[in-house]
Amino acid sequence: MAKPVSIEVWNPNGKYRVVSTKPMPGTRWINLLVHQDCRVEICTEKKTILSVEDIMALIGDKCDGVIGQLTEEWGEELFSALSKAGGKAFSNMAVGYNNVDVNAANKYGVAVGNTPGVLTETTAELAASLSLAAARRIVEADEFMRAGLYDGWLPHLFVGNLLKGQTVGVIGAGRIGSAYARMMVEGFKMNLIYFDLYQATRLEKFVTAYADFLKANGEQPVTWKRAASMDEVLQEADLISLHPVLDKTTYHLVNKERLSKMKKEAILINCSRGPVVDEVALVEHLRQNPMFRAGLDVFEDEPNMKPGLAELKNAVVVPHIASASKWTREGMATLAALNVLGKIKGYPVWFDANRVEPFLNENVPPPAASPSIVNAKDLGLPVSQV
């Protein structure tokens, strides 16, 4: 069994033992646990992804809860080990939990936490950043400058796409998708077309109000349209951003056939989940259509990219940093810690996992609740009425 080489311990005499499989940003999450009589053990092993054996060694014989990462595979073996050690809770420091076998957690009575509500704007901002970088060929131009190749202004040098007046398409108009749409509509006066199984009423009202504002000031109003199908968005939009959940219905949602329906100079952004896009098909499409561009934060086989993607100048690729703002990452650490603490202390589950501001206010104690437990109903956990 692999043994982590380094553990950092806070409050060694604490009553409850909580393990974090990685150091996390900020110290508030540690202080909150310590204040509630927790011994906090943080694995500081210089290893990007811990194996199941590594995590089992961390859990040991007595462990009340674990804070883990989306790169770890939490299944039958780990939940069994955590349960045998007396563990009551595991929380991903992430909003997604595709790495977690929730049925296995239910089998062993372990609450599974996640961290929604804190990364909406941050993720939308990264999608907007990739949109601009791809449209204006920022990365290509930066590399060109650093290589000392610039010897004067030229009419055709790194000509990209103007966003103003174009159409932005959003697949999945939930919290993040709607936040991104608002940024692109208001920031760049883009028209909106979106596809979602549910009507995004608030988003529609926002675009309508902004259109009225522009019209009242003598400018061309923006428009919005709820598409009847995803293909309609792909065909009409100049810039498409993907924001669906990942499940069996959205695996390879964007494939060779759907890529062929997009405009030849369109831009595709993915900050959702890697397998939503058939990456092999995307590589081939980018090769065949040099004016088509992509901005990717997530990949099908993370941490690896499909062969050929790294060499393509019309793709902007970043290493899963959508939530990587200081405030958001510290907030995610706090929420993950409070998910575990809440179950240990027997607190109820917070009534709305997307309204997490009370947990993030550093000037007041957090509510006596677990911010977000995805299997609360399965385990019959009580819900806060506050």
Salt bridges, closest charged atoms under 4 A:
GLU41 OE1 - ARG17 NH2 2.92
GLU41 OE2 - ARG39 NE 2.64
ASP54 OD2 - LYS47 NZ 2.73
ASP64 OD2 - LYS62 NZ 2.97
GLU76 OE2 - LYS107 NZ 2.74
GLU121 OE2 - ARG182 NH2 3.60
GLU140 OE2 - ARG137 NE 3.03
ASP142 OD2 - ARG146 NE 2.64
GLU143 OE1 - LYS313 NZ 3.15
GLU219 OE1 - LYS189 NZ 2.54
ASP231 OD1 - ARG258 NE 2.83
ASP231 OD2 - LYS261 NZ 2.69
GLU232 OE2 - LYS225 NZ 2.64
GLU236 OE2 - LYS225 NZ 3.09
ASP238 OD1 - LYS263 NZ 2.91
GLU257 OE2 - LYS261 NZ 3.91
ASP278 OD2 - HIS252 ND1 3.79
GLU284 OE1 - ARG287 NH1 3.87
GLU300 OE2 - HIS252 NE2 2.63
ASP301 OD2 - LYS306 NZ 2.56
GLU302 OE1 - HIS320 ND1 2.90
GLU330 OE2 - LYS326 NZ 2.97
